[in-house]
Amino acid sequence: MSEQLSSYRLMAVHAHPDDESSKGAATMARYVDEGHQVLVVTLTGGERGDILNPAMDTEGALEQLPQLRIGEMARAAEILGVDHVWLGFEDSGLPQGDPPPPLPEGCFAVVPMDEPVRRLVEQIRTFRPHVMITYDENGGYPHPDHIRCHEVSMAAYDAAADPDYHPELGEPWEISKVYYSHGFIRKRLETFRDALEEAGLPNPFAAWLDRWKTEQGDLMARVTTQVECGAYFPVRDRALLAHETQIDPNGNFFAVPIEMQQRIWPTEEFELAKTRVSTSIPENDLFAGLPEEG
């Protein structure tokens, strides 16, 4: 557990509802339990998603998806114990084809940067987070909204501290640290694969691992910070399942028994991208190096 005695504020910026529950959710639940304040900012409504849980793929469900996802997000936030705000942009969808079709007019990935940066700066100056979590320059995976989430987050990190930037949005605020969340790590899946095979259980990650051999290296090389949060994996899973149109309870998210996860990989991984405070790498706490708050 964290040795910090102070109460800090953590902001997690995500592209779509459900991203907060699949990326750093157990870390957020741990910090809430320790008395810190956590705010999730969701940039889009996920309107152009699909129904990914076969049990929810019923008549009319796709047409109701925007409303369904609002309710799912509210339930997930309640489970995690976090506060939540929508930034109000329209999901861009994931274009398919070669070449891919143009993105829809007015969607998040094509609106000028000024407006999402301004809205996020307003949230930063209101909440005044000590730490912000977002995605790396590749978006975690190359969804246009995830890549734009990275761009907007990093621009807002600078702009929120600039007293000349839209002073009507509130007093300038310097975020002390920014982290990229790294969830899909090859070494983690290889560790799970070996443990499943040793236990005589099927390996659901073979296709992912084969694809990784040719598509990318292991993000573990970029990780600076591993937060012990295995005790909160059940909370993470409940939050994931709250997104019932998106998360199949029989899918790969739940393929590894939770007791096995807690035993062999009880952490979530982050990369320290920006810091205004002195800290020592590797870290085990996103708030490491911060001065004590009263």
ABEGO torsion letter per residue (X at the ends): XBABABBBBBBBBBABBGAAAABGAAAAAAAAAAGBBBBBBBABAGAABBBABAAABBBGAAAAAAAAAAAAAAAAAAAAGBBBBBAGBBBAEBBBEOBBBBBBBGBAAABBAAAAAAAAAAAAAAAGBABBBBBBAAGGBBBAAAAAAAAAAAAAAAAAABAABGAAAEBBBBBABBBBBBABBAAAAAAAAAAAAAAGBBBAAAAAAAAAAAABBBAAAABABBBBAAAAAAAAAAAAAABAAABBAABAAAABBAAAAAAABABBBBBBABBABBBBOBBABAABGBBBBX
